[in-house]
Amino acid sequence: MKRKLNCILLIDDDEPTNYIHERIIEEVGCTEKIVAIQSARQALDFLKSKTDGAYPQPDLIFLDINMPAMTGWGFLEKYRELDKDQQGRVIIVMLTTSLHPDDERKAQSIPEVNRYFIKPLSPEMLQEILEEYFEDCL
């Protein structure tokens, strides 16, 4: 691997799912930092936060659809309203349990969504994403 991603953000209300996905990402060893957040609102707050004068700007976001209070769809609406420096140069992957074809079609119609996968994340899925969007990390 040439370089690691700066940060991968997991947005999923299910703590065990986040834990499993963190372990898979660590196993692949493709990022310096993994941030797991259990709500869309908290994820938006994270993206708007500054550390040492800089926004976190994750390289990759894994986003669940079905979450309480604010769904993944709601997150995407608010994400579009963020300043470009808060958004970063991020790849967004919907990672969901939804098998409903309408959800996949909707995701494909949203320019900010790069890919759509059914949970759980696997090392093979992650490798596919890295090959497609982050070839300098291989």
N, C-alpha and C positions, 0 to 999 in steps of 0.2 A: 504494500500500500504506500503510495507516494506521500499523501498527506491525509490528515484526519479532518472531518468536518468540525466546525467550531462547536455546534450545539444541535441536538435533536430534541424537539419538544413533543411530548406525548400528551394528548388531551383526551382523557377518557375518565368517566365517573367511576369506573370499576377498578378499585385498587389492586386486586389480584391480577387483572389483565395488564395494568401498567407494570407491575412487578415482573411478570413473564416477559413482556416486551423489552423491559430494561435489560433483563438477563440475556436475551437474544442479541440485542444491540451491543452489549458488552462483549459477548462471545465473538461477534464479527469484528469488534475492535475498530470501528470506523469513525468514532467521534471523541472529542475531548470531553464533552459534557452532555449528560442526559438530564432533562428536566421533565418530570412527570407532574401534571396538574389535573385535578379531578373535576374541574368545571370550566365551561367556556368563558364565563365572566372573569375567573381568576387568570385564565390564559391571556385574555385581552389586557388585564392589569399588568401581567408579566411583560407583555410586549411593549407596553407604554412606560415601563419602569426604566430607570437609568442606574448603571453602576459605573462609577468612575467617569461620569459624563457621557456614557455610551449606552444605546439601547441594546438588548440582548441579541437581536437579529439571528434567530436560529436558521440553519441552512435547510432543515427538513422538519416538517410538522406532520405528525400522524394524528388525524382528527376522527373521533367517533361521531356518529350521527345522533343517536338516541341518548340524550343526556337530560336530566331534569333542569328546570329553570330556563336554560338556553341550550337549544340543540346545536349540532354542528352547522346546520343551515343558518341559524341565527348568528353563530360565531362568524361565519363567512360574510354575512351582511355587514357586521360591525368591523370586521377585518379590512374590508374595502375602504372604510372611512378613516383608517389610520394613515398618518403621514407615511410617505415612502420609506423614510429612514427608520420608522417603527416596524414596518413590514419586513424590511430587509430583502434579501434576494433568496426567497424561500420557495421550496418545493412543498406543495401540500398534497398529502395522500389521505384519502378517506379510507379509514380502516374500521370496518363495521361488521356487525352480525346480520345486518339487513340483507335478505335475499330478494327483496322486492325489486323487480326490474325498473320500476319508476324511480327508485332512489339512484340506481346506477345511471339511468338516463339523465336525471337531474344533475348529478355530479359531472357528467360529461359535458353538460351545457354551461357549466360555470368555468370561466376562464382561469380562475385562481386554482382550481383543482386539477392536479396533474395526473393522478392515478386513483383507482378505486380498487380496493382489495377487501376480501372477506377475512375476518379475524379467525384465528390468531395470526400475528406476524410470524413469519418463518425466516430462517437465515437465507433461504432461496429468494423470497420476496425482497428482502432487504438488499441482497446482492443484485437483483434485477434493477432496483431503483438506483443503486450506486452506479451500475453500468450505464444506465440511460441518462442520468442527470449529473453524475459526479465522476466522470471517467478519470479525472486527475487524482482521485482517491483510490484508484485500483493499483 
